[in-house]
Amino acid sequence: MHEFSIVSSLMLLIEEQARIHNAKKVTKVVVGIGRLSGVEPDLLKIAFDTFKEKTICEEATLEMEIEDIAIRCRNCGKETTLGERLSRKCPHCGSLNTEIVRGQDLYLKSLEMETE
């Protein structure tokens, strides 16, 4: 389960941000998860709940925002959000000459922290 290694890296990033902002604890962690990221949200939640014990995130909740796939057509230049549909065909001009521009990443969107 690669979600454990993802959460391990995420915790390092969270702890770094908490230090920068002199936070005493983190109360909320928001991550964006692209539909093509390969991350299973349920497993990510389990991993987060496991890793947060005895850390600055011990009382934090994890909020996951699932992000749709978006493609940009290299022929007509238009960008299209696909939602759950996985076709890479441009709905505007029919070209298959497209690139994925969103929906493949997992990233830290925001943190809520307490400083006192």
DOLUM-664685 format. One record per residue (C-alpha): residue number from 1; residue in one letter; x, y, z. Coordinates in Angstrom, 1 decimal, padded with zeros to 4 digits, m for minus. Example, Ala and Ser with C-alpha at 12.3 -4.5 7.8 and 13.67 -1.06 7.14 Angstrom:
     i   aa     east    north       up
     1    a    012.3   m004.5    007.8
     2    s    013.7   m001.1    007.1
***
This chain:
     i   aa     east    north       up
     1    m    000.0    000.0    000.0
     2    h    001.8    003.1   m001.2
     3    e   m000.6    005.4    000.7
     4    f    001.6    004.9    003.8
     5    s    004.7    006.3    002.0
     6    i    002.5    009.2    000.7
     7    v    001.3    010.0    004.2
     8    s    004.8    009.8    005.5
     9    s    005.9    012.5    003.0
    10    l    002.8    014.5    003.7
    11    m    003.5    014.5    007.4
    12    l    007.0    015.9    006.8
    13    l    005.5    018.7    004.8
    14    i    002.9    019.4    007.4
    15    e    005.4    019.5    010.2
    16    e    007.6    021.8    008.2
    17    q    004.7    024.2    007.6
    18    a    003.8    024.1    011.3
    19    r    007.3    025.0    012.2
    20    i    007.4    027.9    009.8
    21    h    004.1    029.3    011.2
    22    n    004.9    028.5    014.9
    23    a    001.9    026.2    015.2
    24    k    001.3    024.2    018.3
    25    k   m001.1    021.8    016.6
    26    v   m002.7    021.1    013.2
    27    t   m006.5    020.8    013.3
    28    k   m007.4    020.2    009.7
    29    v   m005.5    018.9    006.6
    30    v   m007.0    019.4    003.1
    31    v   m005.5    017.5    000.2
    32    g   m006.5    017.4   m003.5
    33    i   m006.6    014.0   m005.0
    34    g   m006.7    013.7   m008.8
    35    r   m008.9    010.9   m010.2
    36    l   m005.8    009.6   m012.1
    37    s   m003.4    009.9   m009.1
    38    g   m003.5    006.2   m008.3
    39    v   m004.3    007.1   m004.6
    40    e   m007.2    005.3   m003.0
    41    p   m008.9    007.8   m000.7
    42    d   m010.1    005.2    001.9
    43    l   m006.5    003.8    002.2
    44    l   m005.1    007.3    002.5
    45    k   m007.5    008.1    005.4
    46    i   m006.4    004.9    007.2
    47    a   m002.8    005.7    006.6
    48    f   m003.3    009.3    007.8
    49    d   m005.1    008.2    011.0
    50    t   m002.3    005.7    011.7
    51    f    000.6    008.2    011.1
    52    k   m001.0    011.2    013.0
    53    e   m000.8    009.5    016.4
    54    k    001.6    011.4    018.8
    55    t    002.3    014.1    016.2
    56    i    001.3    017.7    015.7
    57    c   m001.6    016.3    013.7
    58    e   m002.9    014.0    016.4
    59    e   m006.3    015.9    016.6
    60    a   m006.4    016.8    012.9
    61    t   m009.1    015.8    010.5
    62    l   m008.3    014.9    006.9
    63    e   m010.4    016.4    004.2
    64    m   m010.0    015.0    000.7
    65    e   m011.2    016.8   m002.4
    66    i   m011.4    014.6   m005.4
    67    e   m010.4    016.5   m008.5
    68    d   m011.7    015.7   m012.0
    69    i   m009.5    015.1   m015.0
    70    a   m009.0    017.9   m017.4
    71    i   m007.5    017.8   m020.9
    72    r   m006.3    020.4   m023.3
    73    c   m006.5    019.9   m027.0
    74    r   m003.3    020.6   m028.9
    75    n   m005.2    021.3   m032.1
    76    c   m008.0    023.7   m031.0
    77    g   m006.4    024.8   m027.7
    78    k   m009.6    024.3   m025.7
    79    e   m009.6    022.8   m022.2
    80    t   m012.3    020.4   m021.1
    81    t   m013.1    018.9   m017.7
    82    l   m013.9    015.2   m018.1
    83    g   m015.3    014.3   m014.7
    84    e   m015.3    010.6   m014.4
    85    r   m015.3    010.1   m018.1
    86    l   m011.9    008.9   m019.3
    87    s   m012.0    009.7   m023.0
    88    r   m009.0    011.7   m024.2
    89    k   m010.9    012.8   m027.4
    90    c   m011.5    016.5   m027.6
    91    p   m015.3    017.1   m027.4
    92    h   m014.9    020.4   m029.4
    93    c   m013.0    019.3   m032.5
    94    g   m012.8    015.5   m032.2
    95    s   m009.0    015.4   m032.1
    96    l   m007.1    012.7   m030.1
    97    n   m004.1    015.1   m029.9
    98    t   m004.8    016.0   m026.2
    99    e   m002.8    016.3   m023.0
   100    i   m003.9    015.8   m019.4
   101    v   m003.5    019.1   m017.5
   102    r   m005.3    018.2   m014.2
   103    g   m006.3    015.1   m012.3
   104    q   m003.1    013.2   m011.9
   105    d   m001.7    014.8   m008.7
   106    l   m002.1    014.6   m005.0
   107    y   m001.2    017.7   m003.2
   108    l   m001.6    019.6    000.1
   109    k   m004.2    022.3   m000.4
   110    s   m004.4    023.8    003.0
   111    l   m003.8    023.5    006.7
   112    e   m005.7    024.8    009.7
   113    m   m003.3    025.3    012.7
   114    e   m003.4    026.7    016.2
   115    t   m000.5    028.9    017.4
   116    e   m001.4    029.0    021.1
***
